[in-house]
Amino acid sequence: MADGTPDSLEKQVLVEHRETVVDVCEAGDAVATAWPDETVTDPKQVTMPLTALLAERGLDTALLDVLATTVGAVGASTAGTPVPAPPYFIVTSRGPLCRATLDDGRRLVVRLNLFTVERRPRAYRFRNPSPNTCLETGIFEG
């Protein structure tokens, strides 16, 4: 069992779900490859095709397995049954995010940071991350 720190949770995910994380990174690359330039200015050019591609490849559901692994690694259970839709799964302009409310009221978040946001001018760029550099986990007080 992981000790509940972000580093230990991320290591646990990479041990049990590396292929899923790799596949999500590849989906992000496929989205960015379809852009006419290296960046896009509308966040929907990230979120809409990435949401569709993750669903098409079954990765939205696979990411809930990642969430379940992190919940189990902290020795908790969820207040509800996660589904591949909000509030448990969303695709942001940075990448997919899974979250669950734990039975003790804390929030567990698993994010895969695939894209970066440039502030001026506002633009979205694919980070070309590795599985080790895109994964971010956290536990937050309710």
C-alpha positions as CSV (number, residue, x, y, z in Angstrom):
1,M,0.0,0.0,0.0
2,A,1.3,3.5,-0.8
3,D,1.7,5.9,2.0
4,G,-0.7,8.5,0.5
5,T,1.9,11.0,-0.6
6,P,1.7,12.2,-4.2
7,D,5.0,10.6,-5.1
8,S,3.9,7.2,-3.7
9,L,0.5,7.4,-5.4
10,E,2.1,8.3,-8.7
11,K,4.6,5.4,-8.4
12,Q,1.7,3.0,-7.6
13,V,-0.2,4.2,-10.7
14,L,2.8,3.8,-12.9
15,V,3.4,0.2,-11.6
16,E,-0.2,-0.8,-12.1
17,H,-1.4,1.4,-15.0
18,R,1.6,2.5,-17.0
19,E,0.0,1.3,-20.3
20,T,-3.0,3.5,-19.7
21,V,-0.9,6.5,-18.9
22,V,1.2,5.9,-22.1
23,D,-2.0,5.5,-24.1
24,V,-3.4,8.8,-22.8
25,C,-0.2,10.6,-23.7
26,E,-0.5,9.1,-27.2
27,A,-4.1,10.4,-27.4
28,G,-2.9,13.9,-26.5
29,D,-0.2,13.6,-29.2
30,A,-2.8,12.6,-31.8
31,V,-5.0,15.6,-30.9
32,A,-2.0,18.0,-31.2
33,T,-0.9,16.4,-34.4
34,A,-4.2,17.3,-36.0
35,W,-3.8,21.0,-35.3
36,P,-2.7,23.2,-38.2
37,D,0.0,24.8,-36.0
38,E,2.0,24.0,-32.9
39,T,-0.6,25.8,-30.7
40,V,-4.3,26.5,-30.7
41,T,-6.1,29.4,-29.1
42,D,-9.5,27.8,-28.3
43,P,-9.5,25.4,-25.3
44,K,-12.3,23.4,-27.1
45,Q,-9.7,22.5,-29.7
46,V,-8.1,20.5,-26.9
47,T,-11.0,19.3,-24.8
48,M,-13.5,18.2,-27.5
49,P,-11.2,16.0,-29.6
50,L,-9.4,14.7,-26.5
51,T,-12.7,13.8,-24.8
52,A,-13.9,12.0,-28.0
53,L,-10.6,10.1,-28.5
54,L,-10.3,9.0,-24.9
55,A,-13.9,7.7,-25.0
56,E,-13.3,6.0,-28.4
57,R,-10.3,4.2,-27.0
58,G,-11.9,3.3,-23.7
59,L,-9.4,5.4,-21.8
60,D,-12.1,7.4,-20.0
61,T,-13.1,4.1,-18.2
62,A,-9.5,3.0,-17.8
63,L,-8.7,6.3,-16.0
64,L,-11.4,5.4,-13.5
65,D,-9.4,2.2,-12.8
66,V,-6.4,4.5,-12.1
67,L,-8.6,6.5,-9.7
68,A,-9.6,3.3,-8.0
69,T,-6.0,2.3,-7.6
70,T,-5.1,5.6,-5.9
71,V,-8.2,5.4,-3.6
72,G,-7.2,1.9,-2.6
73,A,-3.5,2.9,-2.1
74,V,-4.6,5.4,0.6
75,G,-6.7,2.8,2.3
76,A,-10.0,4.6,1.7
77,S,-13.2,4.2,-0.2
78,T,-15.2,6.6,-2.3
79,A,-18.4,8.3,-1.2
80,G,-19.9,7.3,-4.6
81,T,-19.3,5.1,-7.5
82,P,-17.1,6.9,-10.0
83,V,-18.4,7.1,-13.6
84,P,-16.7,8.4,-16.8
85,A,-18.5,11.7,-16.6
86,P,-18.5,14.8,-14.3
87,P,-17.9,15.1,-11.4
88,Y,-15.6,12.1,-11.5
89,F,-14.0,12.4,-14.9
90,I,-13.5,15.6,-16.9
91,V,-11.2,16.7,-19.7
92,T,-9.7,20.1,-19.1
93,S,-7.5,22.2,-21.4
94,R,-4.5,20.7,-19.7
95,G,-5.7,17.0,-20.0
96,P,-7.9,14.5,-18.3
97,L,-8.7,14.8,-14.6
98,C,-10.3,12.2,-12.3
99,R,-11.5,13.0,-8.8
100,A,-13.3,11.3,-6.0
101,T,-14.6,12.3,-2.6
102,L,-13.2,9.9,-0.1
103,D,-15.3,8.4,2.7
104,D,-13.6,10.8,5.2
105,G,-14.5,13.9,3.1
106,R,-11.1,14.5,1.5
107,R,-10.8,14.8,-2.3
108,L,-8.5,12.7,-4.3
109,V,-7.4,14.1,-7.7
110,V,-5.5,12.4,-10.5
111,R,-4.5,14.6,-13.4
112,L,-2.6,13.9,-16.6
113,N,-1.0,17.1,-17.7
114,L,-0.7,16.8,-21.5
115,F,-1.0,20.4,-22.5
116,T,0.4,23.6,-21.2
117,V,-1.3,27.0,-21.3
118,E,0.7,29.9,-22.6
119,R,-0.7,33.2,-21.1
120,R,0.2,35.9,-23.5
121,P,-1.1,35.4,-26.1
122,R,-3.4,32.7,-24.8
123,A,-2.5,29.4,-26.5
124,Y,-2.5,25.7,-25.8
125,R,0.5,23.6,-26.6
126,F,1.1,19.8,-26.3
127,R,3.8,19.2,-23.7
128,N,4.9,15.9,-25.2
129,P,5.2,14.4,-21.7
130,S,6.4,11.1,-20.6
131,P,4.2,9.0,-18.3
132,N,6.5,10.0,-15.4
133,T,6.1,13.7,-16.1
134,C,2.4,14.0,-16.9
135,L,1.0,12.3,-13.9
136,E,0.0,14.4,-10.9
137,T,-2.0,13.2,-7.8
138,G,-3.1,15.0,-4.7
139,I,-5.4,14.7,-1.7
140,F,-7.2,17.8,-0.5
141,E,-9.3,18.6,2.5
142,G,-13.0,18.7,1.7
